[in-house]
Amino acid sequence: MEKVLFVDNHIFSFAANLKNGIPVVDFLGDRQDTELLKVANYVLALADESNLMRANEHVFGLQRIKMAQIDKFIKYYGVDELTEYDDTDFDDNGGTVVSQAHLDY
C-alpha cells in the first residue's frame, strides 16, 4: 500500500486506508474549478518519494481521525429537526447556483 493513493471527495471511500487518502472538495459544475490540477501537482511533488503512504500522511494527517473521540464533535439531530434541501442547479456559465434553502441550516 505504500505506492497507492486514493483520491475522493468522500473520506469514507478510503476510511480503511486513511494514510493513503487524498481528500478533495466536491465538484459542483464550476468550470473554473482547479481541484484536480492541485491534486496532479501534489502527486507530481510526491513522485520521488519511496513511501507515498508515509509522505501523504505527513501532509494530511488523516490517521488522527482514528485516534480522535469523534463523538465529541458530532451534533446529533432528531428526525423532526432535519429539513429537505432544494436541488443545486447550474447557471448558463456552468457556475453553481445555490438556493436560500441550502444556506438556512
Secondary structure as GFF3:
##gff-version 3
##sequence-region A 1 105
A	DSSP	beta_strand	6	8	.	.	.	ID=ss1
A	DSSP	three_ten_helix	11	20	.	.	.	ID=ss2
A	DSSP	beta_strand	21	23	.	.	.	ID=ss3
A	DSSP	alpha_helix	35	45	.	.	.	ID=ss4
A	DSSP	alpha_helix	52	60	.	.	.	ID=ss5
A	DSSP	alpha_helix	64	67	.	.	.	ID=ss6
A	DSSP	three_ten_helix	70	72	.	.	.	ID=ss7
A	DSSP	three_ten_helix	79	81	.	.	.	ID=ss8
A	DSSP	beta_strand	89	90	.	.	.	ID=ss9
A	DSSP	beta_strand	96	97	.	.	.	ID=ss10
A	DSSP	alpha_helix	100	103	.	.	.	ID=ss11
###
